[in-house]
Amino acid sequence: MTDGTDASPLSFYDEVGGHETFVRLVDAFYRGVADDEVLRPMYPEQDLTGAKHRLEMFLEQYWGGPTTYGQERGHPRLRMRHAPFHVNPEARDRWLLHMRAAVDELGLPPLHEATLWDYLLRAAHAMVNTFEPTGIGPSAGGRAASSLPLTPQQPD
């Protein structure tokens, strides 16, 4: 006989509204990115549909939703996937600006909003891979060519 209670707690994904909430978040975020002169060059696709899909899948999986991201793309490896791009503090701050606006649009309860924002803030800071002020976009000759050598150079 059961007492009618569900022993498994809801995931954050379920608590905030599931798929529809993450679609709204990602759509709002990419509305800002679409016109951002610093971030937009990091997305080589003409439209942002693929980027939206990847971010949506990632966030859903991270927060306890479907594991589609892992099935389609494997382990997230966020630092590795962002390594080809010049992610400096300006790019991070612009990413956070657009993500802050998107989170605010959701109108989540304060605890859920703070939980989500804390993660997004930490993730954005972790993606910074250079402090060079220029060269935004894929590093084809940009960041990689001008970075400090990984091993000490012998004097001439």
C-alpha atoms as an extended CHARMM CRD file, in Angstrom:
* protein
*
       156  EXT
         1         1  MET       CA              0.0000000000        0.0000000000        0.0000000000  PROA      1               0.0000000000
         2         2  THR       CA              1.2760000000        3.4650000000       -0.8270000000  PROA      2               0.0000000000
         3         3  ASP       CA              0.7400000000        6.6700000000        1.0770000000  PROA      3               0.0000000000
         4         4  GLY       CA              0.4710000000        8.7290000000       -2.1230000000  PROA      4               0.0000000000
         5         5  THR       CA              3.7370000000       10.5870000000       -1.7270000000  PROA      5               0.0000000000
         6         6  ASP       CA              6.4200000000       10.5210000000       -4.3750000000  PROA      6               0.0000000000
         7         7  ALA       CA              9.7590000000        9.5760000000       -2.8230000000  PROA      7               0.0000000000
         8         8  SER       CA             11.8390000000       11.1400000000       -5.6100000000  PROA      8               0.0000000000
         9         9  PRO       CA             12.2870000000       14.9120000000       -5.4200000000  PROA      9               0.0000000000
        10        10  LEU       CA             11.6530000000       17.0770000000       -8.4520000000  PROA      10              0.0000000000
        11        11  SER       CA             14.7040000000       18.2070000000      -10.3840000000  PROA      11              0.0000000000
        12        12  PHE       CA             15.4830000000       21.8950000000      -10.7500000000  PROA      12              0.0000000000
        13        13  TYR       CA             14.5150000000       21.4260000000      -14.3980000000  PROA      13              0.0000000000
        14        14  ASP       CA             11.0070000000       20.3380000000      -13.3590000000  PROA      14              0.0000000000
        15        15  GLU       CA             10.6960000000       22.9030000000      -10.5820000000  PROA      15              0.0000000000
        16        16  VAL       CA             11.2720000000       25.8350000000      -12.9500000000  PROA      16              0.0000000000
        17        17  GLY       CA              8.8770000000       24.6250000000      -15.6350000000  PROA      17              0.0000000000
        18        18  GLY       CA             10.9040000000       22.1870000000      -17.7140000000  PROA      18              0.0000000000
        19        19  HSD       CA             11.5120000000       22.4740000000      -21.4270000000  PROA      19              0.0000000000
        20        20  GLU       CA              9.4080000000       25.5850000000      -22.0260000000  PROA      20              0.0000000000
        21        21  THR       CA             11.3450000000       27.5770000000      -19.4280000000  PROA      21              0.0000000000
        22        22  PHE       CA             14.6980000000       26.7090000000      -20.9780000000  PROA      22              0.0000000000
        23        23  VAL       CA             13.4090000000       27.5140000000      -24.4740000000  PROA      23              0.0000000000
        24        24  ARG       CA             12.3190000000       30.9410000000      -23.2130000000  PROA      24              0.0000000000
        25        25  LEU       CA             15.6700000000       31.5130000000      -21.5040000000  PROA      25              0.0000000000
        26        26  VAL       CA             17.7270000000       30.5890000000      -24.5540000000  PROA      26              0.0000000000
        27        27  ASP       CA             15.5040000000       32.5340000000      -26.9800000000  PROA      27              0.0000000000
        28        28  ALA       CA             15.7490000000       35.6750000000      -24.8330000000  PROA      28              0.0000000000
        29        29  PHE       CA             19.5160000000       35.2670000000      -24.4900000000  PROA      29              0.0000000000
        30        30  TYR       CA             20.1300000000       34.9120000000      -28.2180000000  PROA      30              0.0000000000
        31        31  ARG       CA             17.9400000000       37.9280000000      -29.0040000000  PROA      31              0.0000000000
        32        32  GLY       CA             20.6420000000       39.9420000000      -27.2550000000  PROA      32              0.0000000000
        33        33  VAL       CA             23.5470000000       38.0610000000      -28.8130000000  PROA      33              0.0000000000
        34        34  ALA       CA             22.1760000000       38.4990000000      -32.3450000000  PROA      34              0.0000000000
        35        35  ASP       CA             23.0170000000       42.2160000000      -32.3400000000  PROA      35              0.0000000000
        36        36  ASP       CA             26.0910000000       42.1560000000      -30.1170000000  PROA      36              0.0000000000
        37        37  GLU       CA             29.2050000000       43.2510000000      -32.0100000000  PROA      37              0.0000000000
        38        38  VAL       CA             31.5160000000       41.3650000000      -29.6400000000  PROA      38              0.0000000000
        39        39  LEU       CA             29.6480000000       38.0730000000      -29.2220000000  PROA      39              0.0000000000
        40        40  ARG       CA             27.9830000000       37.6230000000      -32.6120000000  PROA      40              0.0000000000
        41        41  PRO       CA             31.2950000000       36.9840000000      -34.4590000000  PROA      41              0.0000000000
        42        42  MET       CA             31.8220000000       33.9360000000      -32.2280000000  PROA      42              0.0000000000
        43        43  TYR       CA             28.9080000000       32.2320000000      -33.9750000000  PROA      43              0.0000000000
        44        44  PRO       CA             29.8820000000       31.4360000000      -37.5630000000  PROA      44              0.0000000000
        45        45  GLU       CA             26.4010000000       30.2020000000      -38.5120000000  PROA      45              0.0000000000
        46        46  GLN       CA             24.1700000000       32.6230000000      -40.4370000000  PROA      46              0.0000000000
        47        47  ASP       CA             21.3440000000       32.0530000000      -38.0090000000  PROA      47              0.0000000000
        48        48  LEU       CA             21.6500000000       31.0780000000      -34.3800000000  PROA      48              0.0000000000
        49        49  THR       CA             19.3640000000       28.0300000000      -34.5100000000  PROA      49              0.0000000000
        50        50  GLY       CA             22.1770000000       25.5260000000      -33.9570000000  PROA      50              0.0000000000
        51        51  ALA       CA             23.6730000000       27.5260000000      -31.0970000000  PROA      51              0.0000000000
        52        52  LYS       CA             20.2510000000       27.8520000000      -29.4700000000  PROA      52              0.0000000000
        53        53  HSD       CA             19.6740000000       24.1260000000      -29.7270000000  PROA      53              0.0000000000
        54        54  ARG       CA             23.0590000000       23.2790000000      -28.1940000000  PROA      54              0.0000000000
        55        55  LEU       CA             22.6700000000       25.6990000000      -25.2700000000  PROA      55              0.0000000000
        56        56  GLU       CA             19.1230000000       24.5760000000      -24.6110000000  PROA      56              0.0000000000
        57        57  MET       CA             20.1280000000       20.8850000000      -24.5810000000  PROA      57              0.0000000000
        58        58  PHE       CA             23.1230000000       21.6040000000      -22.3580000000  PROA      58              0.0000000000
        59        59  LEU       CA             21.1620000000       23.5970000000      -19.7830000000  PROA      59              0.0000000000
        60        60  GLU       CA             18.3200000000       21.1040000000      -19.7130000000  PROA      60              0.0000000000
        61        61  GLN       CA             20.6970000000       18.2100000000      -19.1110000000  PROA      61              0.0000000000
        62        62  TYR       CA             22.7000000000       20.1330000000      -16.4990000000  PROA      62              0.0000000000
        63        63  TRP       CA             19.5640000000       20.9440000000      -14.5040000000  PROA      63              0.0000000000
        64        64  GLY       CA             18.1170000000       17.4260000000      -14.5200000000  PROA      64              0.0000000000
        65        65  GLY       CA             16.1320000000       17.3100000000      -17.7460000000  PROA      65              0.0000000000
        66        66  PRO       CA             16.6070000000       15.1630000000      -20.8420000000  PROA      66              0.0000000000
        67        67  THR       CA             20.1120000000       13.8820000000      -21.5440000000  PROA      67              0.0000000000
        68        68  THR       CA             19.9180000000       14.7610000000      -25.2390000000  PROA      68              0.0000000000
        69        69  TYR       CA             23.0550000000       16.8960000000      -25.1090000000  PROA      69              0.0000000000
        70        70  GLY       CA             25.1900000000       13.9740000000      -23.9760000000  PROA      70              0.0000000000
        71        71  GLN       CA             23.5920000000       11.6390000000      -26.4960000000  PROA      71              0.0000000000
        72        72  GLU       CA             24.2050000000       14.0380000000      -29.3970000000  PROA      72              0.0000000000
        73        73  ARG       CA             27.4940000000       15.6810000000      -28.4180000000  PROA      73              0.0000000000
        74        74  GLY       CA             29.1100000000       13.6420000000      -25.6580000000  PROA      74              0.0000000000
        75        75  HSD       CA             30.6230000000       15.1740000000      -22.5320000000  PROA      75              0.0000000000
        76        76  PRO       CA             30.0880000000       18.9580000000      -22.4060000000  PROA      76              0.0000000000
        77        77  ARG       CA             33.8070000000       19.8490000000      -22.0530000000  PROA      77              0.0000000000
        78        78  LEU       CA             32.8750000000       23.5130000000      -21.9110000000  PROA      78              0.0000000000
        79        79  ARG       CA             36.4150000000       24.8830000000      -21.6050000000  PROA      79              0.0000000000
        80        80  MET       CA             37.5930000000       22.7660000000      -24.5310000000  PROA      80              0.0000000000
        81        81  ARG       CA             34.6330000000       23.7530000000      -26.7230000000  PROA      81              0.0000000000
        82        82  HSD       CA             35.2480000000       27.4470000000      -26.0060000000  PROA      82              0.0000000000
        83        83  ALA       CA             39.0490000000       27.3020000000      -26.3770000000  PROA      83              0.0000000000
        84        84  PRO       CA             39.0470000000       28.2830000000      -30.0880000000  PROA      84              0.0000000000
        85        85  PHE       CA             37.3640000000       31.5820000000      -29.1880000000  PROA      85              0.0000000000
        86        86  HSD       CA             38.8100000000       34.7350000000      -27.6900000000  PROA      86              0.0000000000
        87        87  VAL       CA             36.7870000000       34.8310000000      -24.4720000000  PROA      87              0.0000000000
        88        88  ASN       CA             38.1130000000       37.8090000000      -22.5590000000  PROA      88              0.0000000000
        89        89  PRO       CA             36.4760000000       39.7050000000      -19.6710000000  PROA      89              0.0000000000
        90        90  GLU       CA             34.6010000000       41.9650000000      -22.1150000000  PROA      90              0.0000000000
        91        91  ALA       CA             33.0950000000       38.9550000000      -23.9170000000  PROA      91              0.0000000000
        92        92  ARG       CA             32.2300000000       37.3810000000      -20.5470000000  PROA      92              0.0000000000
        93        93  ASP       CA             30.5540000000       40.5700000000      -19.3490000000  PROA      93              0.0000000000
        94        94  ARG       CA             28.5200000000       40.9130000000      -22.5400000000  PROA      94              0.0000000000
        95        95  TRP       CA             27.4700000000       37.2460000000      -22.2640000000  PROA      95              0.0000000000
        96        96  LEU       CA             26.3770000000       37.9040000000      -18.6900000000  PROA      96              0.0000000000
        97        97  LEU       CA             24.5180000000       41.0720000000      -19.7140000000  PROA      97              0.0000000000
        98        98  HSD       CA             22.3790000000       39.1760000000      -22.2180000000  PROA      98              0.0000000000
        99        99  MET       CA             21.9460000000       36.1900000000      -19.9120000000  PROA      99              0.0000000000
       100       100  ARG       CA             20.9220000000       38.4690000000      -17.0200000000  PROA      100             0.0000000000
       101       101  ALA       CA             18.2000000000       39.9980000000      -19.1920000000  PROA      101             0.0000000000
       102       102  ALA       CA             17.0520000000       36.5110000000      -20.2150000000  PROA      102             0.0000000000
       103       103  VAL       CA             16.9160000000       35.2450000000      -16.6210000000  PROA      103             0.0000000000
       104       104  ASP       CA             14.9720000000       38.3400000000      -15.5870000000  PROA      104             0.0000000000
       105       105  GLU       CA             12.4270000000       37.6750000000      -18.3500000000  PROA      105             0.0000000000
       106       106  LEU       CA             11.6360000000       34.2890000000      -16.8230000000  PROA      106             0.0000000000
       107       107  GLY       CA             10.2980000000       35.7810000000      -13.5930000000  PROA      107             0.0000000000
       108       108  LEU       CA             11.4090000000       32.7830000000      -11.5350000000  PROA      108             0.0000000000
       109       109  PRO       CA             10.8520000000       32.5940000000       -7.7750000000  PROA      109             0.0000000000
       110       110  PRO       CA             13.8220000000       34.1980000000       -5.9530000000  PROA      110             0.0000000000
       111       111  LEU       CA             15.4950000000       30.9570000000       -4.8440000000  PROA      111             0.0000000000
       112       112  HSD       CA             15.3060000000       29.4470000000       -8.3300000000  PROA      112             0.0000000000
       113       113  GLU       CA             16.5170000000       32.6710000000       -9.9180000000  PROA      113             0.0000000000
       114       114  ALA       CA             19.4680000000       32.8850000000       -7.5180000000  PROA      114             0.0000000000
       115       115  THR       CA             20.3760000000       29.2270000000       -8.0780000000  PROA      115             0.0000000000
       116       116  LEU       CA             20.3120000000       29.5800000000      -11.8550000000  PROA      116             0.0000000000
       117       117  TRP       CA             22.1520000000       32.9030000000      -11.8450000000  PROA      117             0.0000000000
       118       118  ASP       CA             24.8750000000       31.6180000000       -9.5130000000  PROA      118             0.0000000000
       119       119  TYR       CA             25.6390000000       28.7830000000      -11.9120000000  PROA      119             0.0000000000
       120       120  LEU       CA             25.5990000000       31.0290000000      -14.9980000000  PROA      120             0.0000000000
       121       121  LEU       CA             27.8830000000       33.5550000000      -13.3170000000  PROA      121             0.0000000000
       122       122  ARG       CA             30.4130000000       30.8860000000      -12.3180000000  PROA      122             0.0000000000
       123       123  ALA       CA             30.2770000000       29.2640000000      -15.7670000000  PROA      123             0.0000000000
       124       124  ALA       CA             30.8690000000       32.5880000000      -17.5240000000  PROA      124             0.0000000000
       125       125  HSD       CA             33.9060000000       33.3390000000      -15.3870000000  PROA      125             0.0000000000
       126       126  ALA       CA             35.2850000000       29.8500000000      -16.0180000000  PROA      126             0.0000000000
       127       127  MET       CA             35.1560000000       30.3370000000      -19.8050000000  PROA      127             0.0000000000
       128       128  VAL       CA             37.5490000000       33.3080000000      -19.8240000000  PROA      128             0.0000000000
       129       129  ASN       CA             40.6510000000       32.0990000000      -21.6340000000  PROA      129             0.0000000000
       130       130  THR       CA             42.5200000000       35.3440000000      -22.3580000000  PROA      130             0.0000000000
       131       131  PHE       CA             42.8730000000       38.8810000000      -21.0900000000  PROA      131             0.0000000000
       132       132  GLU       CA             43.8440000000       40.2960000000      -24.4660000000  PROA      132             0.0000000000
       133       133  PRO       CA             41.5400000000       43.1690000000      -25.3760000000  PROA      133             0.0000000000
       134       134  THR       CA             41.2080000000       42.4370000000      -29.1110000000  PROA      134             0.0000000000
       135       135  GLY       CA             40.8770000000       39.5560000000      -31.5090000000  PROA      135             0.0000000000
       136       136  ILE       CA             37.3300000000       38.5440000000      -30.6410000000  PROA      136             0.0000000000
       137       137  GLY       CA             36.1060000000       35.5200000000      -32.5570000000  PROA      137             0.0000000000
       138       138  PRO       CA             37.6540000000       32.2810000000      -33.7740000000  PROA      138             0.0000000000
       139       139  SER       CA             41.3610000000       32.2400000000      -33.0270000000  PROA      139             0.0000000000
       140       140  ALA       CA             42.5590000000       31.5280000000      -36.5820000000  PROA      140             0.0000000000
       141       141  GLY       CA             45.7810000000       33.4390000000      -36.1480000000  PROA      141             0.0000000000
       142       142  GLY       CA             44.3140000000       35.5270000000      -33.3410000000  PROA      142             0.0000000000
       143       143  ARG       CA             44.6800000000       34.4570000000      -29.7230000000  PROA      143             0.0000000000
       144       144  ALA       CA             46.7100000000       31.3210000000      -30.4120000000  PROA      144             0.0000000000
       145       145  ALA       CA             49.3100000000       33.1460000000      -32.4770000000  PROA      145             0.0000000000
       146       146  SER       CA             49.8720000000       35.8570000000      -29.8930000000  PROA      146             0.0000000000
       147       147  SER       CA             49.6620000000       33.8270000000      -26.6800000000  PROA      147             0.0000000000
       148       148  LEU       CA             52.6690000000       33.2710000000      -24.5180000000  PROA      148             0.0000000000
       149       149  PRO       CA             54.6190000000       30.1010000000      -25.3310000000  PROA      149             0.0000000000
       150       150  LEU       CA             53.7950000000       27.0330000000      -23.2570000000  PROA      150             0.0000000000
       151       151  THR       CA             57.4570000000       26.1770000000      -22.7640000000  PROA      151             0.0000000000
       152       152  PRO       CA             60.3450000000       28.5010000000      -21.9260000000  PROA      152             0.0000000000
       153       153  GLN       CA             62.1750000000       29.8100000000      -24.9660000000  PROA      153             0.0000000000
       154       154  GLN       CA             65.9350000000       29.4720000000      -25.2510000000  PROA      154             0.0000000000
       155       155  PRO       CA             67.7810000000       32.7840000000      -25.3930000000  PROA      155             0.0000000000
       156       156  ASP       CA             69.2610000000       33.7750000000      -28.7570000000  PROA      156             0.0000000000
